[in-house]
Protein backbone atom coordinates (compact mmCIF):
# COMPACT_ATOMS: atom_id res chain seq x y z
CA UNK A 1 0.00 0.00 0.00
CA UNK A 2 2.82 2.45 0.80
CA UNK A 3 4.44 1.91 -2.59
CA UNK A 4 1.07 2.42 -4.26
CA UNK A 5 0.28 5.66 -2.41
CA UNK A 6 3.72 7.10 -3.16
CA UNK A 7 2.75 7.30 -6.85
CA UNK A 8 -0.12 9.70 -6.19
CA UNK A 9 -0.77 13.13 -4.71
CA UNK A 10 -2.71 14.07 -1.60
CA UNK A 11 -5.38 15.46 -3.95
CA UNK A 12 -5.74 12.05 -5.59
CA UNK A 13 -6.20 10.41 -2.19
CA UNK A 14 -8.70 13.07 -1.09
CA UNK A 15 -10.74 12.59 -4.27
CA UNK A 16 -11.05 8.91 -3.43
CA UNK A 17 -11.97 9.58 0.19
CA UNK A 18 -14.66 12.04 -0.89
CA UNK A 19 -16.04 9.34 -3.16
CA UNK A 20 -16.34 6.98 -0.18
CA UNK A 21 -18.00 9.41 2.19
CA UNK A 22 -15.14 11.12 4.02
CA UNK A 23 -16.41 14.69 3.75
CA UNK A 24 -13.08 16.43 4.44
CA UNK A 25 -11.14 14.11 2.12
CA UNK A 26 -8.88 13.09 5.00
CA UNK A 27 -7.24 16.53 4.93
CA UNK A 28 -5.43 17.65 8.10
CA UNK A 29 -5.64 21.46 7.95
CA UNK A 30 -3.34 24.32 8.98
CA UNK A 31 -0.05 22.45 8.49
CA UNK A 32 2.82 24.03 6.53
CA UNK A 33 5.54 22.05 4.75
CA UNK A 34 8.78 23.59 6.03
CA UNK A 35 11.19 21.15 4.39
CA UNK A 36 11.00 18.23 1.98
CA UNK A 37 12.93 15.82 -0.22
CA UNK A 38 10.98 16.46 -3.41
CA UNK A 39 8.82 13.36 -3.24
CA UNK A 40 5.45 12.48 -1.74
CA UNK A 41 5.73 11.58 1.95
CA UNK A 42 3.97 8.29 2.65
CA UNK A 43 4.10 6.13 5.76
CA UNK A 44 2.23 4.61 8.66
CA UNK A 45 1.58 6.89 11.63
CA UNK A 46 3.94 6.47 14.58
CA UNK A 47 2.20 8.70 17.09
CA UNK A 48 3.70 10.71 19.94
CA UNK A 49 1.67 12.62 22.53
CA UNK A 50 2.90 15.47 24.74
CA UNK A 51 1.00 16.78 27.79
CA UNK A 52 1.52 19.77 30.05
CA UNK A 53 4.35 19.11 32.47
CA UNK A 54 2.04 19.66 35.46
CA UNK A 55 -0.90 17.63 34.07
CA UNK A 56 -1.72 14.99 36.74
CA UNK A 57 -3.61 12.84 34.25
CA UNK A 58 -0.41 11.75 32.50
CA UNK A 59 2.76 10.11 33.76
CA UNK A 60 5.96 11.17 32.06
CA UNK A 61 7.48 8.47 29.83
CA UNK A 62 11.21 8.09 30.23
CA UNK A 63 13.67 7.19 27.52
CA UNK A 64 12.23 9.16 24.62
CA UNK A 65 10.49 7.99 21.46
CA UNK A 66 12.81 8.52 18.51
CA UNK A 67 14.99 5.40 18.69
CA UNK A 68 12.05 3.05 18.13
CA UNK A 69 10.79 4.83 15.02
CA UNK A 70 10.13 2.19 12.31
CA UNK A 71 11.59 2.73 8.81
CA UNK A 72 8.16 2.90 7.14
CA UNK A 73 6.65 5.27 9.70
CA UNK A 74 5.74 8.95 9.53
CA UNK A 75 6.39 10.48 12.93
CA UNK A 76 3.21 12.28 14.06
CA UNK A 77 3.46 14.51 17.15
CA UNK A 78 0.58 16.25 18.93
CA UNK A 79 -0.46 17.83 22.22
CA UNK A 80 -3.37 16.83 24.45
CA UNK A 81 -6.68 18.51 23.47
CA UNK A 82 -6.42 20.84 26.48
CA UNK A 83 -3.34 22.44 24.93
CA UNK A 84 -4.90 22.93 21.49
CA UNK A 85 -6.76 25.92 20.02
CA UNK A 86 -9.27 26.22 17.20
CA UNK A 87 -7.62 29.35 15.79
CA UNK A 88 -4.05 30.24 14.87
CA UNK A 89 -1.49 29.29 16.14
CA UNK A 90 -3.69 26.25 17.03
CA UNK A 91 -1.75 25.34 20.18
CA UNK A 92 -1.19 27.05 23.54
CA UNK A 93 2.45 25.94 23.75
CA UNK A 94 4.96 28.29 22.12
CA UNK A 95 7.92 25.98 22.75
CA UNK A 96 8.93 23.75 19.85
CA UNK A 97 7.99 20.07 20.11
CA UNK A 98 10.54 18.85 17.57
CA UNK A 99 14.06 19.79 16.48
CA UNK A 100 16.95 19.03 14.20
CA UNK A 101 18.51 16.21 16.19
CA UNK A 102 15.25 14.28 16.02
CA UNK A 103 15.20 14.69 12.24
CA UNK A 104 18.82 13.55 12.05
CA UNK A 105 17.99 10.34 13.90
CA UNK A 106 14.71 9.83 12.02
CA UNK A 107 16.49 10.12 8.68
CA UNK A 108 19.09 7.59 9.79
CA UNK A 109 16.25 5.20 10.67
CA UNK A 110 14.82 5.83 7.17
CA UNK A 111 11.52 7.27 8.33
CA UNK A 112 9.88 9.16 5.44
CA UNK A 113 8.79 12.26 7.33
CA UNK A 114 7.43 14.12 10.33
CA UNK A 115 4.13 15.88 11.05
CA UNK A 116 3.94 18.13 14.12
CA UNK A 117 0.67 19.61 15.35
CA UNK A 118 2.62 22.34 17.08
CA UNK A 119 5.86 24.22 16.56
CA UNK A 120 9.25 22.99 15.34
CA UNK A 121 12.71 24.52 15.60
CA UNK A 122 16.11 24.19 13.86
CA UNK A 123 14.55 24.87 10.48
CA UNK A 124 17.83 24.93 8.57
CA UNK A 125 18.80 21.52 9.91
CA UNK A 126 15.59 19.93 8.60
CA UNK A 127 16.11 21.58 5.24
CA UNK A 128 19.76 20.50 5.05
CA UNK A 129 18.60 16.94 5.73
CA UNK A 130 15.98 17.18 2.95
CA UNK A 131 13.49 15.75 5.43
CA UNK A 132 9.76 16.00 4.93
CA UNK A 133 8.59 18.10 7.88
CA UNK A 134 5.14 19.63 8.33
CA UNK A 135 4.03 21.69 11.33
CA UNK A 136 1.76 24.49 12.51
CA UNK A 137 4.67 26.87 12.86
CA UNK A 138 8.16 27.65 14.13
CA UNK A 139 9.74 28.31 17.51
CA UNK A 140 13.14 28.52 19.14
CA UNK A 141 12.81 27.13 22.69
CA UNK A 142 12.98 23.42 23.50
CA UNK A 143 9.88 21.71 24.87
CA UNK A 144 11.21 20.15 28.09
CA UNK A 145 10.40 23.04 30.48
CA UNK A 146 6.67 23.04 29.62
CA UNK A 147 5.56 19.61 28.37
CA UNK A 148 6.31 15.93 29.00
CA UNK A 149 6.23 12.85 26.81
CA UNK A 150 2.88 11.27 27.69
CA UNK A 151 2.20 8.62 25.06
CA UNK A 152 3.78 6.61 22.24
CA UNK A 153 1.65 4.85 19.62
CA UNK A 154 -1.59 6.11 21.13
CA UNK A 155 -4.56 7.74 19.34
CA UNK A 156 -4.11 11.47 18.80
CA UNK A 157 -7.10 13.83 18.97
CA UNK A 158 -6.67 16.91 16.77
CA UNK A 159 -9.10 19.80 17.28
CA UNK A 160 -10.28 21.39 14.02
CA UNK A 161 -12.45 24.47 13.52
CA UNK A 162 -14.99 23.87 10.77
CA UNK A 163 -18.43 24.71 9.47
CA UNK A 164 -20.99 23.95 10.70
CA UNK A 165 -19.17 23.05 13.92
CA UNK A 166 -15.70 22.14 15.21
CA UNK A 167 -14.70 18.49 15.37
CA UNK A 168 -11.87 16.24 16.53
CA UNK A 169 -9.85 14.28 14.00
CA UNK A 170 -8.42 11.03 15.35
CA UNK A 171 -5.09 9.74 14.10
CA UNK A 172 -4.49 6.15 15.10
CA UNK A 173 -1.14 4.37 15.08
CA UNK A 174 -0.75 2.67 11.71
CA UNK A 175 -3.02 5.03 9.78
CA UNK A 176 -1.59 6.02 6.40
CA UNK A 177 -0.18 9.55 6.31
CA UNK A 178 0.42 11.21 2.94
CA UNK A 179 2.02 14.63 2.49
CA UNK A 180 3.12 16.85 -0.39
CA UNK A 181 2.97 20.48 -1.55
CA UNK A 182 -0.81 20.45 -1.06
CA UNK A 183 -0.66 19.45 2.61
CA UNK A 184 -1.23 16.31 4.65
CA UNK A 185 -3.95 13.66 4.32
CA UNK A 186 -4.84 10.75 6.60
CA UNK A 187 -6.21 7.48 5.29
CA UNK A 188 -7.64 5.12 7.91
CA UNK A 189 -5.87 1.79 7.90
CA UNK A 190 -8.76 -0.02 9.58
CA UNK A 191 -11.62 -1.54 7.58
CA UNK A 192 -11.69 -1.72 3.80
CA UNK A 193 -11.36 2.00 3.01
CA UNK A 194 -7.72 1.76 1.94
CA UNK A 195 -8.53 -1.15 -0.36
CA UNK A 196 -11.39 0.81 -1.96
CA UNK A 197 -9.11 3.80 -2.51
CA UNK A 198 -6.45 1.59 -4.06
CA UNK A 199 -8.97 0.39 -6.62
CA UNK A 200 -10.51 3.81 -7.30
CA UNK A 201 -7.51 6.18 -7.46
CA UNK A 202 -5.90 4.90 -10.70
CA UNK A 203 -9.26 5.00 -12.50
CA UNK A 204 -9.98 8.53 -11.33
CA UNK A 205 -6.49 9.79 -12.23
CA UNK A 206 -6.70 8.24 -15.70
CA UNK A 207 -10.14 9.78 -16.24
CA UNK A 208 -8.95 13.24 -15.19
CA UNK A 209 -5.99 13.02 -17.54
CA UNK A 210 -8.46 12.44 -20.36
CA UNK A 211 -10.55 15.37 -19.11
CA UNK A 212 -7.49 17.62 -19.35
CA UNK A 213 -6.80 16.43 -22.90
CA UNK A 214 -10.40 17.14 -23.89
CA UNK A 215 -10.28 20.64 -22.42
CA UNK A 216 -7.07 21.38 -24.33
CA UNK A 217 -8.95 20.43 -27.51
CA UNK A 218 -11.77 22.85 -26.77
CA UNK A 219 -14.29 20.62 -25.02
CA UNK A 220 -16.23 22.37 -22.26
CA UNK A 221 -15.03 21.41 -18.77
CA UNK A 222 -18.38 20.16 -17.43
CA UNK A 223 -18.98 18.13 -20.57
CA UNK A 224 -15.54 16.51 -20.45
CA UNK A 225 -15.87 15.66 -16.76
CA UNK A 226 -19.31 14.12 -17.21
CA UNK A 227 -18.13 12.02 -20.13
CA UNK A 228 -14.78 10.82 -18.79
CA UNK A 229 -15.90 10.21 -15.21
CA UNK A 230 -19.00 8.26 -16.20
CA UNK A 231 -19.16 5.05 -14.24
CA UNK A 232 -16.68 6.07 -11.56
C-alpha positions as CSV (number, residue, x, y, z in Angstrom):
1,X,0.0,0.0,0.0
2,X,2.8,2.4,0.8
3,X,4.4,1.9,-2.6
4,X,1.1,2.4,-4.3
5,X,0.3,5.7,-2.4
6,X,3.7,7.1,-3.2
7,X,2.7,7.3,-6.8
8,X,-0.1,9.7,-6.2
9,X,-0.8,13.1,-4.7
10,X,-2.7,14.1,-1.6
11,X,-5.4,15.5,-3.9
12,X,-5.7,12.0,-5.6
13,X,-6.2,10.4,-2.2
14,X,-8.7,13.1,-1.1
15,X,-10.7,12.6,-4.3
16,X,-11.1,8.9,-3.4
17,X,-12.0,9.6,0.2
18,X,-14.7,12.0,-0.9
19,X,-16.0,9.3,-3.2
20,X,-16.3,7.0,-0.2
21,X,-18.0,9.4,2.2
22,X,-15.1,11.1,4.0
23,X,-16.4,14.7,3.7
24,X,-13.1,16.4,4.4
25,X,-11.1,14.1,2.1
26,X,-8.9,13.1,5.0
27,X,-7.2,16.5,4.9
28,X,-5.4,17.6,8.1
29,X,-5.6,21.5,8.0
30,X,-3.3,24.3,9.0
31,X,-0.1,22.5,8.5
32,X,2.8,24.0,6.5
33,X,5.5,22.0,4.8
34,X,8.8,23.6,6.0
35,X,11.2,21.1,4.4
36,X,11.0,18.2,2.0
37,X,12.9,15.8,-0.2
38,X,11.0,16.5,-3.4
39,X,8.8,13.4,-3.2
40,X,5.5,12.5,-1.7
41,X,5.7,11.6,1.9
42,X,4.0,8.3,2.7
43,X,4.1,6.1,5.8
44,X,2.2,4.6,8.7
45,X,1.6,6.9,11.6
46,X,3.9,6.5,14.6
47,X,2.2,8.7,17.1
48,X,3.7,10.7,19.9
49,X,1.7,12.6,22.5
50,X,2.9,15.5,24.7
51,X,1.0,16.8,27.8
52,X,1.5,19.8,30.1
53,X,4.4,19.1,32.5
54,X,2.0,19.7,35.5
55,X,-0.9,17.6,34.1
56,X,-1.7,15.0,36.7
57,X,-3.6,12.8,34.2
58,X,-0.4,11.7,32.5
59,X,2.8,10.1,33.8
60,X,6.0,11.2,32.1
61,X,7.5,8.5,29.8
62,X,11.2,8.1,30.2
63,X,13.7,7.2,27.5
64,X,12.2,9.2,24.6
65,X,10.5,8.0,21.5
66,X,12.8,8.5,18.5
67,X,15.0,5.4,18.7
68,X,12.0,3.1,18.1
69,X,10.8,4.8,15.0
70,X,10.1,2.2,12.3
71,X,11.6,2.7,8.8
72,X,8.2,2.9,7.1
73,X,6.6,5.3,9.7
74,X,5.7,8.9,9.5
75,X,6.4,10.5,12.9
76,X,3.2,12.3,14.1
77,X,3.5,14.5,17.1
78,X,0.6,16.3,18.9
79,X,-0.5,17.8,22.2
80,X,-3.4,16.8,24.4
81,X,-6.7,18.5,23.5
82,X,-6.4,20.8,26.5
83,X,-3.3,22.4,24.9
84,X,-4.9,22.9,21.5
85,X,-6.8,25.9,20.0
86,X,-9.3,26.2,17.2
87,X,-7.6,29.3,15.8
88,X,-4.1,30.2,14.9
89,X,-1.5,29.3,16.1
90,X,-3.7,26.2,17.0
91,X,-1.8,25.3,20.2
92,X,-1.2,27.1,23.5
93,X,2.5,25.9,23.8
94,X,5.0,28.3,22.1
95,X,7.9,26.0,22.7
96,X,8.9,23.7,19.9
97,X,8.0,20.1,20.1
98,X,10.5,18.9,17.6
99,X,14.1,19.8,16.5
100,X,17.0,19.0,14.2
101,X,18.5,16.2,16.2
102,X,15.3,14.3,16.0
103,X,15.2,14.7,12.2
104,X,18.8,13.5,12.0
105,X,18.0,10.3,13.9
106,X,14.7,9.8,12.0
107,X,16.5,10.1,8.7
108,X,19.1,7.6,9.8
109,X,16.3,5.2,10.7
110,X,14.8,5.8,7.2
111,X,11.5,7.3,8.3
112,X,9.9,9.2,5.4
113,X,8.8,12.3,7.3
114,X,7.4,14.1,10.3
115,X,4.1,15.9,11.1
116,X,3.9,18.1,14.1
117,X,0.7,19.6,15.3
118,X,2.6,22.3,17.1
119,X,5.9,24.2,16.6
120,X,9.3,23.0,15.3
121,X,12.7,24.5,15.6
122,X,16.1,24.2,13.9
123,X,14.6,24.9,10.5
124,X,17.8,24.9,8.6
125,X,18.8,21.5,9.9
126,X,15.6,19.9,8.6
127,X,16.1,21.6,5.2
128,X,19.8,20.5,5.0
129,X,18.6,16.9,5.7
130,X,16.0,17.2,2.9
131,X,13.5,15.8,5.4
132,X,9.8,16.0,4.9
133,X,8.6,18.1,7.9
134,X,5.1,19.6,8.3
135,X,4.0,21.7,11.3
136,X,1.8,24.5,12.5
137,X,4.7,26.9,12.9
138,X,8.2,27.6,14.1
139,X,9.7,28.3,17.5
140,X,13.1,28.5,19.1
141,X,12.8,27.1,22.7
142,X,13.0,23.4,23.5
143,X,9.9,21.7,24.9
144,X,11.2,20.1,28.1
145,X,10.4,23.0,30.5
146,X,6.7,23.0,29.6
147,X,5.6,19.6,28.4
148,X,6.3,15.9,29.0
149,X,6.2,12.8,26.8
150,X,2.9,11.3,27.7
151,X,2.2,8.6,25.1
152,X,3.8,6.6,22.2
153,X,1.7,4.9,19.6
154,X,-1.6,6.1,21.1
155,X,-4.6,7.7,19.3
156,X,-4.1,11.5,18.8
157,X,-7.1,13.8,19.0
158,X,-6.7,16.9,16.8
159,X,-9.1,19.8,17.3
160,X,-10.3,21.4,14.0
161,X,-12.5,24.5,13.5
162,X,-15.0,23.9,10.8
163,X,-18.4,24.7,9.5
164,X,-21.0,24.0,10.7
165,X,-19.2,23.1,13.9
166,X,-15.7,22.1,15.2
167,X,-14.7,18.5,15.4
168,X,-11.9,16.2,16.5
169,X,-9.8,14.3,14.0
170,X,-8.4,11.0,15.4
171,X,-5.1,9.7,14.1
172,X,-4.5,6.2,15.1
173,X,-1.1,4.4,15.1
174,X,-0.7,2.7,11.7
175,X,-3.0,5.0,9.8
176,X,-1.6,6.0,6.4
177,X,-0.2,9.6,6.3
178,X,0.4,11.2,2.9
179,X,2.0,14.6,2.5
180,X,3.1,16.9,-0.4
181,X,3.0,20.5,-1.6
182,X,-0.8,20.4,-1.1
183,X,-0.7,19.5,2.6
184,X,-1.2,16.3,4.7
185,X,-3.9,13.7,4.3
186,X,-4.8,10.8,6.6
187,X,-6.2,7.5,5.3
188,X,-7.6,5.1,7.9
189,X,-5.9,1.8,7.9
190,X,-8.8,0.0,9.6
191,X,-11.6,-1.5,7.6
192,X,-11.7,-1.7,3.8
193,X,-11.4,2.0,3.0
194,X,-7.7,1.8,1.9
195,X,-8.5,-1.2,-0.4
196,X,-11.4,0.8,-2.0
197,X,-9.1,3.8,-2.5
198,X,-6.5,1.6,-4.1
199,X,-9.0,0.4,-6.6
200,X,-10.5,3.8,-7.3
201,X,-7.5,6.2,-7.5
202,X,-5.9,4.9,-10.7
203,X,-9.3,5.0,-12.5
204,X,-10.0,8.5,-11.3
205,X,-6.5,9.8,-12.2
206,X,-6.7,8.2,-15.7
207,X,-10.1,9.8,-16.2
208,X,-8.9,13.2,-15.2
209,X,-6.0,13.0,-17.5
210,X,-8.5,12.4,-20.4
211,X,-10.6,15.4,-19.1
212,X,-7.5,17.6,-19.3
213,X,-6.8,16.4,-22.9
214,X,-10.4,17.1,-23.9
215,X,-10.3,20.6,-22.4
216,X,-7.1,21.4,-24.3
217,X,-8.9,20.4,-27.5
218,X,-11.8,22.9,-26.8
219,X,-14.3,20.6,-25.0
220,X,-16.2,22.4,-22.3
221,X,-15.0,21.4,-18.8
222,X,-18.4,20.2,-17.4
223,X,-19.0,18.1,-20.6
224,X,-15.5,16.5,-20.4
225,X,-15.9,15.7,-16.8
226,X,-19.3,14.1,-17.2
227,X,-18.1,12.0,-20.1
228,X,-14.8,10.8,-18.8
229,X,-15.9,10.2,-15.2
230,X,-19.0,8.3,-16.2
231,X,-19.2,5.0,-14.2
232,X,-16.7,6.1,-11.6
